[in-house]
Amino acid sequence: MRFLLRTNPARGVLGIALLHGVVSMNSDGLGIGPELLMRGLLGPVVGVLMVVLSGLLMMGIGSMFDGRGSFVDCMSAIAWGGLPSTMARFAALGLVWFAPWLGEAGVWALVATVPVLVIGWSWSFLWQVVTVAEAHRFGWFEAAVTVSVPWLGMLGCFGMLMVAAFSMAA
């Protein structure tokens, strides 16, 4: 990561963002017709927006800890740090797609998606801590806090949505 940040921090960021968006929009399976077209067009846009907004957020949070990472450095750290999660989601999506054709083994393929996703998200979190620490040139604790704040915010929003959904269902 250090070599990438010193030579060309923007290398690969757009491709990773596009891949992340496509995988994110297709995480529940592949539709057909207009749904596939919508996911194919909106996925890359969502992926780029997520990386840009996350880069701005990481730059702002990191600057509170006297981080020296530029916007491009933070975008690169987020994109490359999120790659394990994206690849895990891609693998889980493949398991979900092919499960119906595997017969009884398809059930085990669906069960295998949970550890694949947990390992991918954990690896991604740890890798984002490493990449954000490199981008901002500060220690592990500051990087862990910088990366944890958006994750906790995302979990908080998800929790509020779940409470709202259950209160509407009751």
C-alpha positions as protocol buffer text, in pm:
chain_id: "A"
residue {
  index: 1
  type: MET
  ca { x: 0 y: 0 z: 0 }
}
residue {
  index: 2
  type: ARG
  ca { x: 286 y: 232 z: 80 }
}
residue {
  index: 3
  type: PHE
  ca { x: 432 y: 181 z: -269 }
}
residue {
  index: 4
  type: LEU
  ca { x: 93 y: 244 z: -428 }
}
residue {
  index: 5
  type: LEU
  ca { x: 38 y: 565 z: -230 }
}
residue {
  index: 6
  type: ARG
  ca { x: 382 y: 697 z: -320 }
}
residue {
  index: 7
  type: THR
  ca { x: 369 y: 616 z: -692 }
}
residue {
  index: 8
  type: ASN
  ca { x: 10 y: 636 z: -818 }
}
residue {
  index: 9
  type: PRO
  ca { x: -258 y: 634 z: -547 }
}
residue {
  index: 10
  type: ALA
  ca { x: -545 y: 641 z: -797 }
}
residue {
  index: 11
  type: ARG
  ca { x: -434 y: 316 z: -964 }
}
residue {
  index: 12
  type: GLY
  ca { x: -716 y: 64 z: -972 }
}
residue {
  index: 13
  type: VAL
  ca { x: -957 y: 270 z: -761 }
}
residue {
  index: 14
  type: LEU
  ca { x: -1216 y: 317 z: -1035 }
}
residue {
  index: 15
  type: GLY
  ca { x: -1213 y: -52 z: -1131 }
}
residue {
  index: 16
  type: ILE
  ca { x: -1251 y: -165 z: -770 }
}
residue {
  index: 17
  type: ALA
  ca { x: -1532 y: 88 z: -716 }
}
residue {
  index: 18
  type: LEU
  ca { x: -1715 y: -34 z: -1026 }
}
residue {
  index: 19
  type: LEU
  ca { x: -1674 y: -398 z: -921 }
}
residue {
  index: 20
  type: HIS
  ca { x: -1791 y: -321 z: -567 }
}
residue {
  index: 21
  type: GLY
  ca { x: -2101 y: -145 z: -699 }
}
residue {
  index: 22
  type: VAL
  ca { x: -2196 y: -426 z: -936 }
}
residue {
  index: 23
  type: VAL
  ca { x: -2150 y: -690 z: -664 }
}
residue {
  index: 24
  type: SER
  ca { x: -2342 y: -479 z: -411 }
}
residue {
  index: 25
  type: MET
  ca { x: -2637 y: -429 z: -642 }
}
residue {
  index: 26
  type: ASN
  ca { x: -2652 y: -802 z: -722 }
}
residue {
  index: 27
  type: SER
  ca { x: -2602 y: -936 z: -371 }
}
residue {
  index: 28
  type: ASP
  ca { x: -2948 y: -1096 z: -354 }
}
residue {
  index: 29
  type: GLY
  ca { x: -2928 y: -1279 z: -685 }
}
residue {
  index: 30
  type: LEU
  ca { x: -2949 y: -1188 z: -1049 }
}
residue {
  index: 31
  type: GLY
  ca { x: -3277 y: -1062 z: -1186 }
}
residue {
  index: 32
  type: ILE
  ca { x: -3380 y: -1062 z: -1549 }
}
residue {
  index: 33
  type: GLY
  ca { x: -3509 y: -798 z: -1786 }
}
residue {
  index: 34
  type: PRO
  ca { x: -3548 y: -443 z: -1659 }
}
residue {
  index: 35
  type: GLU
  ca { x: -3418 y: -536 z: -1314 }
}
residue {
  index: 36
  type: LEU
  ca { x: -3091 y: -661 z: -1463 }
}
residue {
  index: 37
  type: LEU
  ca { x: -3059 y: -344 z: -1671 }
}
residue {
  index: 38
  type: MET
  ca { x: -3120 y: -124 z: -1367 }
}
residue {
  index: 39
  type: ARG
  ca { x: -2866 y: -313 z: -1158 }
}
residue {
  index: 40
  type: GLY
  ca { x: -2614 y: -305 z: -1440 }
}
residue {
  index: 41
  type: LEU
  ca { x: -2648 y: 70 z: -1484 }
}
residue {
  index: 42
  type: LEU
  ca { x: -2686 y: 176 z: -1121 }
}
residue {
  index: 43
  type: GLY
  ca { x: -2433 y: -64 z: -970 }
}
residue {
  index: 44
  type: PRO
  ca { x: -2120 y: 108 z: -1102 }
}
residue {
  index: 45
  type: VAL
  ca { x: -2260 y: 452 z: -1014 }
}
residue {
  index: 46
  type: VAL
  ca { x: -2337 y: 338 z: -657 }
}
residue {
  index: 47
  type: GLY
  ca { x: -1990 y: 184 z: -624 }
}
residue {
  index: 48
  type: VAL
  ca { x: -1811 y: 502 z: -733 }
}
residue {
  index: 49
  type: LEU
  ca { x: -2029 y: 716 z: -506 }
}
residue {
  index: 50
  type: MET
  ca { x: -1960 y: 486 z: -211 }
}
residue {
  index: 51
  type: VAL
  ca { x: -1582 y: 506 z: -260 }
}
residue {
  index: 52
  type: VAL
  ca { x: -1587 y: 885 z: -310 }
}
residue {
  index: 53
  type: LEU
  ca { x: -1808 y: 950 z: -5 }
}
residue {
  index: 54
  type: SER
  ca { x: -1613 y: 702 z: 207 }
}
residue {
  index: 55
  type: GLY
  ca { x: -1289 y: 868 z: 102 }
}
residue {
  index: 56
  type: LEU
  ca { x: -1423 y: 1207 z: 207 }
}
residue {
  index: 57
  type: LEU
  ca { x: -1542 y: 1062 z: 538 }
}
residue {
  index: 58
  type: MET
  ca { x: -1208 y: 892 z: 607 }
}
residue {
  index: 59
  type: MET
  ca { x: -1022 y: 1210 z: 519 }
}
residue {
  index: 60
  type: GLY
  ca { x: -1236 y: 1412 z: 761 }
}
residue {
  index: 61
  type: ILE
  ca { x: -1222 y: 1164 z: 1048 }
}
residue {
  index: 62
  type: GLY
  ca { x: -850 y: 1105 z: 996 }
}
residue {
  index: 63
  type: SER
  ca { x: -778 y: 1478 z: 1001 }
}
residue {
  index: 64
  type: MET
  ca { x: -925 y: 1491 z: 1353 }
}
residue {
  index: 65
  type: PHE
  ca { x: -637 y: 1263 z: 1455 }
}
residue {
  index: 66
  type: ASP
  ca { x: -385 y: 1480 z: 1265 }
}
residue {
  index: 67
  type: GLY
  ca { x: -382 y: 1244 z: 969 }
}
residue {
  index: 68
  type: ARG
  ca { x: -202 y: 1368 z: 659 }
}
residue {
  index: 69
  type: GLY
  ca { x: -381 y: 1164 z: 394 }
}
residue {
  index: 70
  type: SER
  ca { x: -513 y: 1345 z: 89 }
}
residue {
  index: 71
  type: PHE
  ca { x: -854 y: 1276 z: -63 }
}
residue {
  index: 72
  type: VAL
  ca { x: -701 y: 1053 z: -332 }
}
residue {
  index: 73
  type: ASP
  ca { x: -497 y: 864 z: -70 }
}
residue {
  index: 74
  type: CYS
  ca { x: -809 y: 804 z: 139 }
}
residue {
  index: 75
  type: MET
  ca { x: -1010 y: 692 z: -164 }
}
residue {
  index: 76
  type: SER
  ca { x: -733 y: 451 z: -257 }
}
residue {
  index: 77
  type: ALA
  ca { x: -715 y: 317 z: 99 }
}
residue {
  index: 78
  type: ILE
  ca { x: -1092 y: 261 z: 110 }
}
residue {
  index: 79
  type: ALA
  ca { x: -1108 y: 97 z: -232 }
}
residue {
  index: 80
  type: TRP
  ca { x: -813 y: -137 z: -178 }
}
residue {
  index: 81
  type: GLY
  ca { x: -913 y: -202 z: 184 }
}
residue {
  index: 82
  type: GLY
  ca { x: -1265 y: -299 z: 81 }
}
residue {
  index: 83
  type: LEU
  ca { x: -1151 y: -541 z: -188 }
}
residue {
  index: 84
  type: PRO
  ca { x: -1160 y: -853 z: 39 }
}
residue {
  index: 85
  type: SER
  ca { x: -1523 y: -779 z: 127 }
}
residue {
  index: 86
  type: THR
  ca { x: -1609 y: -731 z: -239 }
}
residue {
  index: 87
  type: MET
  ca { x: -1443 y: -1058 z: -337 }
}
residue {
  index: 88
  type: ALA
  ca { x: -1620 y: -1243 z: -52 }
}
residue {
  index: 89
  type: ARG
  ca { x: -1955 y: -1105 z: -168 }
}
residue {
  index: 90
  type: PHE
  ca { x: -1871 y: -1213 z: -523 }
}
residue {
  index: 91
  type: ALA
  ca { x: -1788 y: -1566 z: -400 }
}
residue {
  index: 92
  type: ALA
  ca { x: -2108 y: -1580 z: -190 }
}
residue {
  index: 93
  type: LEU
  ca { x: -2308 y: -1458 z: -489 }
}
residue {
  index: 94
  type: GLY
  ca { x: -2161 y: -1741 z: -696 }
}
residue {
  index: 95
  type: LEU
  ca { x: -2261 y: -1992 z: -429 }
}
residue {
  index: 96
  type: VAL
  ca { x: -2616 y: -1855 z: -425 }
}
residue {
  index: 97
  type: TRP
  ca { x: -2641 y: -1859 z: -805 }
}
residue {
  index: 98
  type: PHE
  ca { x: -2523 y: -2219 z: -842 }
}
residue {
  index: 99
  type: ALA
  ca { x: -2692 y: -2367 z: -534 }
}
residue {
  index: 100
  type: PRO
  ca { x: -3013 y: -2471 z: -719 }
}
residue {
  index: 101
  type: TRP
  ca { x: -2813 y: -2681 z: -967 }
}
residue {
  index: 102
  type: LEU
  ca { x: -2614 y: -2862 z: -696 }
}
residue {
  index: 103
  type: GLY
  ca { x: -2911 y: -3054 z: -562 }
}
residue {
  index: 104
  type: GLU
  ca { x: -2873 y: -3153 z: -198 }
}
residue {
  index: 105
  type: ALA
  ca { x: -2521 y: -3010 z: -188 }
}
residue {
  index: 106
  type: GLY
  ca { x: -2677 y: -2674 z: -275 }
}
residue {
  index: 107
  type: VAL
  ca { x: -2803 y: -2644 z: 81 }
}
residue {
  index: 108
  type: TRP
  ca { x: -2445 y: -2669 z: 205 }
}
residue {
  index: 109
  type: ALA
  ca { x: -2339 y: -2414 z: -55 }
}
residue {
  index: 110
  type: LEU
  ca { x: -2593 y: -2172 z: 89 }
}
residue {
  index: 111
  type: VAL
  ca { x: -2474 y: -2247 z: 443 }
}
residue {
  index: 112
  type: ALA
  ca { x: -2115 y: -2180 z: 331 }
}
residue {
  index: 113
  type: THR
  ca { x: -2204 y: -1824 z: 231 }
}
residue {
  index: 114
  type: VAL
  ca { x: -2218 y: -1715 z: 597 }
}
residue {
  index: 115
  type: PRO
  ca { x: -1856 y: -1798 z: 688 }
}
residue {
  index: 116
  type: VAL
  ca { x: -1737 y: -1669 z: 351 }
}
residue {
  index: 117
  type: LEU
  ca { x: -1901 y: -1332 z: 419 }
}
residue {
  index: 118
  type: VAL
  ca { x: -1786 y: -1315 z: 783 }
}
residue {
  index: 119
  type: ILE
  ca { x: -1426 y: -1392 z: 686 }
}
residue {
  index: 120
  type: GLY
  ca { x: -1441 y: -1142 z: 398 }
}
residue {
  index: 121
  type: TRP
  ca { x: -1585 y: -862 z: 611 }
}
residue {
  index: 122
  type: SER
  ca { x: -1337 y: -927 z: 894 }
}
residue {
  index: 123
  type: TRP
  ca { x: -1042 y: -935 z: 656 }
}
residue {
  index: 124
  type: SER
  ca { x: -1172 y: -620 z: 489 }
}
residue {
  index: 125
  type: PHE
  ca { x: -1200 y: -437 z: 821 }
}
residue {
  index: 126
  type: LEU
  ca { x: -845 y: -530 z: 920 }
}
residue {
  index: 127
  type: TRP
  ca { x: -712 y: -446 z: 575 }
}
residue {
  index: 128
  type: GLN
  ca { x: -888 y: -108 z: 583 }
}
residue {
  index: 129
  type: VAL
  ca { x: -721 y: -35 z: 917 }
}
residue {
  index: 130
  type: VAL
  ca { x: -383 y: -109 z: 756 }
}
residue {
  index: 131
  type: THR
  ca { x: -452 y: 95 z: 443 }
}
residue {
  index: 132
  type: VAL
  ca { x: -599 y: 394 z: 631 }
}
residue {
  index: 133
  type: ALA
  ca { x: -298 y: 391 z: 867 }
}
residue {
  index: 134
  type: GLU
  ca { x: -69 y: 405 z: 563 }
}
residue {
  index: 135
  type: ALA
  ca { x: -273 y: 677 z: 394 }
}
residue {
  index: 136
  type: HIS
  ca { x: -284 y: 903 z: 699 }
}
residue {
  index: 137
  type: ARG
  ca { x: 62 y: 806 z: 828 }
}
residue {
  index: 138
  type: PHE
  ca { x: -51 y: 738 z: 1181 }
}
residue {
  index: 139
  type: GLY
  ca { x: -75 y: 444 z: 1421 }
}
residue {
  index: 140
  type: TRP
  ca { x: -303 y: 146 z: 1442 }
}
residue {
  index: 141
  type: PHE
  ca { x: -531 y: 283 z: 1714 }
}
residue {
  index: 142
  type: GLU
  ca { x: -611 y: 602 z: 1523 }
}
residue {
  index: 143
  type: ALA
  ca { x: -667 y: 400 z: 1207 }
}
residue {
  index: 144
  type: ALA
  ca { x: -896 y: 154 z: 1386 }
}
residue {
  index: 145
  type: VAL
  ca { x: -1106 y: 439 z: 1527 }
}
residue {
  index: 146
  type: THR
  ca { x: -1114 y: 613 z: 1187 }
}
residue {
  index: 147
  type: VAL
  ca { x: -1240 y: 297 z: 1016 }
}
residue {
  index: 148
  type: SER
  ca { x: -1474 y: 197 z: 1303 }
}
residue {
  index: 149
  type: VAL
  ca { x: -1677 y: 520 z: 1309 }
}
residue {
  index: 150
  type: PRO
  ca { x: -1840 y: 467 z: 965 }
}
residue {
  index: 151
  type: TRP
  ca { x: -1892 y: 95 z: 1035 }
}
residue {
  index: 152
  type: LEU
  ca { x: -2064 y: 176 z: 1365 }
}
residue {
  index: 153
  type: GLY
  ca { x: -2271 y: 443 z: 1193 }
}
residue {
  index: 154
  type: MET
  ca { x: -2375 y: 192 z: 930 }
}
residue {
  index: 155
  type: LEU
  ca { x: -2470 y: -61 z: 1198 }
}
residue {
  index: 156
  type: GLY
  ca { x: -2665 y: 209 z: 1383 }
}
residue {
  index: 157
  type: CYS
  ca { x: -2861 y: 297 z: 1069 }
}
residue {
  index: 158
  type: PHE
  ca { x: -2927 y: -71 z: 1004 }
}
residue {
  index: 159
  type: GLY
  ca { x: -3047 y: -112 z: 1364 }
}
residue {
  index: 160
  type: MET
  ca { x: -3284 y: 183 z: 1332 }
}
residue {
  index: 161
  type: LEU
  ca { x: -3423 y: 40 z: 1008 }
}
residue {
  index: 162
  type: MET
  ca { x: -3479 y: -298 z: 1175 }
}
residue {
  index: 163
  type: VAL
  ca { x: -3658 y: -136 z: 1470 }
}
residue {
  index: 164
  type: ALA
  ca { x: -3875 y: 64 z: 1230 }
}
residue {
  index: 165
  type: ALA
  ca { x: -3955 y: -247 z: 1025 }
}
residue {
  index: 166
  type: PHE
  ca { x: -4048 y: -453 z: 1328 }
}
residue {
  index: 167
  type: SER
  ca { x: -4258 y: -175 z: 1477 }
}
residue {
  index: 168
  type: MET
  ca { x: -4450 y: -143 z: 1149 }
}
residue {
  index: 169
  type: ALA
  ca { x: -4504 y: -518 z: 1134 }
}
residue {
  index: 170
  type: ALA
  ca { x: -4644 y: -537 z: 1486 }
}
